[in-house]
Amino acid sequence: MELKTICQSIEILAQEVGQFVRQERLKITNDDIELKGKASLVTYVDKNAEEMIVSALRKLLPEAGFITEEGTASASGEQLKWVIDPLDGTTNFIHGIFPHSVSIALIDGEEPVAGVVYEIGQDELFLAWKGGGAWLNGQAISVSKTEKHEDTLLATGFPYYNFDMLGNYLKLLEFFMIETRGMRRMGSAAVDLTYVACGRFDGFFEHALHAWDVAAGIIILKEAGGKVSDFKGGDDFLFGKEIVASNKNYFPAFFQKVNEFLG
């Protein structure tokens, strides 16, 4: 099956799951919230949404394995794997805050080759496939062209379970707060990456992430002309739990600062 055709199928699926999430948002009560960790929350909506996605994708590509946040399905050595976050930004969702999103990616080995991120609040569907460009609601998108700190708006995520680098993280935030147009913390890494892809943000960095947080965003960012690495300048950003992403003009200066404090 061609990657474009796959993207068209998962685009429809992501919107259907997003509609389910939207409908359930007003029904959530405290009794529906479970703790996976101190600040890691999950609800029946996450689990049901993931089951919907897995069921549909099994039919689409029976030969593919799965990497899923809620453990609905798993991989066992398959070359092709679906990487799924049924609700990226669950804490936002529970508190009635946007953004929160559905993120679905297909990886070949460890390379994302197709991905969709559907941001539910603004009804925005980002998608990309290898060699096919990046798209937002049917319109081609590309990263910004900024080069200097003073011209950038940046995004990050705050540590919520791994605080080993907190001291240096705060020092880096201080630098960017002073030297850039500002910092934003949206609460959905998938959305952060797509916002870099369409030029709303000029760069994004975060650590303690998982593959399902970033897989779809990575292919969308790359196809939009962006660049991505881990904190040391390598390519262990899908499973390495750290990511630096920006347009190619700004990447050298941006990466140098992130590496200086966190690499």
C-alpha positions as CSV (number, residue, x, y, z in Angstrom):
1,M,0.0,0.0,0.0
2,E,1.3,3.5,-0.9
3,L,2.2,5.8,2.0
4,K,-0.1,8.5,0.6
5,T,-3.0,6.0,0.7
6,I,-2.1,5.0,4.2
7,C,-2.1,8.7,5.3
8,Q,-5.5,9.2,3.8
9,S,-6.9,6.3,5.7
10,I,-5.3,7.3,9.1
11,E,-6.5,10.9,8.5
12,I,-10.1,9.7,8.4
13,L,-9.5,7.5,11.4
14,A,-7.9,10.2,13.5
15,Q,-10.8,12.6,12.9
16,E,-13.3,9.8,13.9
17,V,-11.4,9.2,17.1
18,G,-11.1,12.9,17.7
19,Q,-14.8,13.2,17.4
20,F,-15.2,10.5,20.1
21,V,-12.8,12.3,22.4
22,R,-14.6,15.6,21.8
23,Q,-18.0,14.0,22.7
24,E,-16.6,12.4,25.8
25,R,-14.8,15.4,27.2
26,L,-17.9,16.8,29.0
27,K,-18.7,13.5,30.5
28,I,-15.5,13.0,32.4
29,T,-15.7,13.0,36.3
30,N,-13.0,12.5,38.9
31,D,-14.1,8.9,39.2
32,D,-12.9,8.3,35.6
33,I,-9.4,9.4,36.2
34,E,-6.6,6.9,37.0
35,L,-3.0,7.7,38.0
36,K,-0.2,6.0,36.1
37,G,2.2,8.1,38.0
38,K,2.2,11.2,40.2
39,A,1.4,13.5,37.3
40,S,0.6,11.0,34.6
41,L,-3.2,10.6,34.1
42,V,-5.3,8.3,32.1
43,T,-9.1,7.8,31.5
44,Y,-11.4,5.4,29.8
45,V,-11.4,7.8,26.9
46,D,-7.6,7.2,26.3
47,K,-8.1,3.5,26.4
48,N,-11.3,3.3,24.3
49,A,-9.8,5.6,21.7
50,E,-6.7,3.4,21.5
51,E,-8.8,0.3,21.0
52,M,-10.6,2.0,18.2
53,I,-7.4,3.0,16.5
54,V,-5.7,-0.5,16.9
55,S,-8.8,-2.3,15.6
56,A,-8.9,-0.1,12.4
57,L,-5.2,-0.3,11.8
58,R,-5.1,-4.1,12.1
59,K,-7.4,-4.2,9.1
60,L,-5.4,-1.6,7.2
61,L,-2.0,-3.2,7.6
62,P,-2.3,-6.7,9.1
63,E,1.5,-7.2,8.9
64,A,2.4,-4.3,11.2
65,G,3.1,-4.4,14.9
66,F,2.1,-1.7,17.5
67,I,3.8,0.6,20.0
68,T,0.9,2.0,22.0
69,E,0.8,4.3,25.1
70,E,-2.0,2.4,26.9
71,G,-0.7,-1.1,26.0
72,T,-3.7,-2.2,23.9
73,A,-1.4,-3.9,21.4
74,S,2.4,-4.6,21.1
75,A,5.1,-5.4,18.6
76,S,7.0,-8.6,18.2
77,G,9.8,-7.9,15.7
78,E,7.7,-6.5,12.8
79,Q,9.6,-4.2,10.4
80,L,6.5,-2.0,10.2
81,K,5.0,-0.7,13.4
82,W,2.2,1.7,14.3
83,V,3.1,4.2,17.0
84,I,0.0,5.5,18.7
85,D,-0.9,8.1,21.2
86,P,-4.7,8.1,21.3
87,L,-4.9,11.3,23.4
88,D,-1.7,13.3,23.7
89,G,-2.4,15.9,26.3
90,T,-4.6,13.9,28.7
91,T,-4.1,16.4,31.5
92,N,-5.2,19.2,29.3
93,F,-8.2,17.1,28.2
94,I,-9.2,16.3,31.8
95,H,-9.1,20.0,32.8
96,G,-11.0,21.1,29.7
97,I,-7.9,22.8,28.1
98,F,-6.6,22.7,24.5
99,P,-4.6,21.5,22.8
100,H,-5.0,17.8,23.0
101,S,-4.5,15.5,20.0
102,V,-4.7,12.1,18.4
103,S,-1.3,11.0,17.1
104,I,-0.8,8.1,14.7
105,A,2.5,7.2,13.0
106,L,3.8,4.4,10.9
107,I,7.5,3.5,11.3
108,D,9.7,1.4,9.1
109,G,12.4,0.0,11.5
110,E,13.0,3.1,13.5
111,E,12.1,5.7,10.8
112,P,8.8,7.4,10.8
113,V,7.4,7.2,7.3
114,A,3.8,8.4,7.7
115,G,2.1,10.3,10.4
116,V,-1.1,12.2,11.4
117,V,-1.7,14.5,14.3
118,Y,-5.2,15.7,14.8
119,E,-5.6,18.7,17.2
120,I,-9.1,18.4,18.4
121,G,-9.7,21.9,19.8
122,Q,-9.1,23.8,16.5
123,D,-10.1,20.9,14.2
124,E,-6.6,20.9,12.6
125,L,-5.4,17.8,10.8
126,F,-1.6,17.7,10.2
127,L,-0.2,14.9,8.0
128,A,2.8,13.8,6.1
129,W,4.4,10.8,4.4
130,K,7.9,10.2,3.3
131,G,8.6,12.2,0.2
132,G,5.1,13.7,0.1
133,G,5.4,17.0,1.9
134,A,3.6,18.1,5.0
135,W,0.0,19.3,5.1
136,L,-2.5,21.1,7.4
137,N,-6.2,20.7,6.5
138,G,-5.2,20.1,2.9
139,Q,-2.8,23.0,2.5
140,A,1.0,22.5,2.2
141,I,3.0,23.8,5.2
142,S,6.6,24.6,5.9
143,V,8.8,25.7,8.8
144,S,9.8,29.3,9.5
145,K,13.0,30.9,8.2
146,T,14.2,32.6,11.3
147,E,17.9,32.4,12.2
148,K,18.4,34.3,15.4
149,H,17.3,33.8,19.0
150,E,15.7,37.3,19.2
151,D,13.3,36.5,16.3
152,T,12.0,33.2,17.7
153,L,9.1,31.9,19.6
154,L,10.0,28.5,21.2
155,A,8.1,25.6,22.8
156,T,9.1,23.1,25.4
157,G,7.6,20.7,27.9
158,F,8.1,20.8,31.6
159,P,9.5,17.7,33.3
160,Y,6.8,15.9,35.3
161,Y,8.4,12.6,36.4
162,N,12.2,12.8,35.6
163,F,13.7,15.7,37.4
164,D,17.4,14.7,37.0
165,M,18.1,17.7,34.7
166,L,15.8,20.2,36.4
167,G,18.6,22.6,37.4
168,N,20.1,22.9,34.0
169,Y,16.6,22.9,32.4
170,L,15.7,26.0,34.4
171,K,19.0,27.7,33.4
172,L,18.2,27.0,29.8
173,L,14.7,28.4,30.2
174,E,16.2,31.5,31.7
175,F,18.4,32.0,28.7
176,F,15.6,31.6,26.2
177,M,13.2,33.7,28.2
178,I,15.7,36.6,28.1
179,E,17.0,36.1,24.5
180,T,13.8,35.1,22.5
181,R,10.3,36.4,21.9
182,G,9.1,34.0,24.5
183,M,8.5,30.4,25.6
184,R,5.3,28.3,25.4
185,R,4.4,25.1,27.1
186,M,1.3,23.6,25.4
187,G,1.1,20.2,27.0
188,S,1.2,18.1,23.8
189,A,4.5,17.3,22.3
190,A,2.8,16.1,19.1
191,V,1.2,19.5,18.7
192,D,4.4,21.3,19.5
193,L,6.2,19.5,16.7
194,T,3.4,20.2,14.2
195,Y,3.4,23.9,15.2
196,V,7.2,24.0,14.4
197,A,6.3,22.3,11.1
198,C,3.9,25.0,10.1
199,G,6.0,27.9,11.3
200,R,4.0,28.9,14.4
201,F,7.0,27.9,16.6
202,D,10.6,28.3,15.5
203,G,11.9,25.5,17.8
204,F,10.9,22.9,20.3
205,F,12.9,20.8,22.9
206,E,11.9,18.4,25.6
207,H,13.2,15.4,27.5
208,A,11.6,12.3,29.1
209,L,9.4,11.8,26.1
210,H,8.2,8.5,24.6
211,A,8.1,7.4,20.9
212,W,4.3,7.8,20.8
213,D,4.7,11.4,21.8
214,V,6.9,12.3,18.9
215,A,6.7,9.8,16.0
216,A,4.0,11.4,14.0
217,G,5.3,14.9,14.7
218,I,8.8,13.9,13.5
219,I,7.8,12.9,10.0
220,I,5.5,16.0,9.7
221,L,8.4,18.3,10.8
222,K,10.9,16.7,8.4
223,E,8.6,16.8,5.5
224,A,7.9,20.5,6.3
225,G,11.7,21.2,5.9
226,G,12.6,21.0,9.6
227,K,15.5,19.4,11.4
228,V,15.6,17.2,14.4
229,S,18.2,15.6,16.7
230,D,18.7,14.4,20.2
231,F,20.5,16.5,22.8
232,K,23.9,15.3,21.7
233,G,23.3,16.0,18.0
234,G,22.6,12.3,17.1
235,D,19.5,10.7,15.7
236,D,18.3,8.9,18.9
237,F,15.2,11.1,19.1
238,L,12.5,8.5,18.5
239,F,13.3,6.2,21.4
240,G,15.9,8.2,23.2
241,K,13.4,10.3,25.2
242,E,14.9,13.7,24.1
243,I,14.4,15.9,21.1
244,V,15.5,19.2,19.6
245,A,13.5,20.4,16.6
246,S,13.5,23.6,14.5
247,N,13.9,25.0,11.1
248,K,17.2,24.4,9.5
249,N,18.3,28.0,9.6
250,Y,17.9,28.3,13.3
251,F,19.0,24.8,14.2
252,P,22.7,25.4,14.7
253,A,22.2,28.2,17.3
254,F,19.2,26.5,18.9
255,F,20.9,23.1,19.2
256,Q,24.1,24.7,20.6
257,K,22.3,26.2,23.5
258,V,20.2,23.0,24.3
259,N,23.4,20.9,24.0
260,E,25.3,23.3,26.3
261,F,22.9,22.8,29.1
262,L,21.3,19.4,28.6
263,G,23.6,17.5,26.2
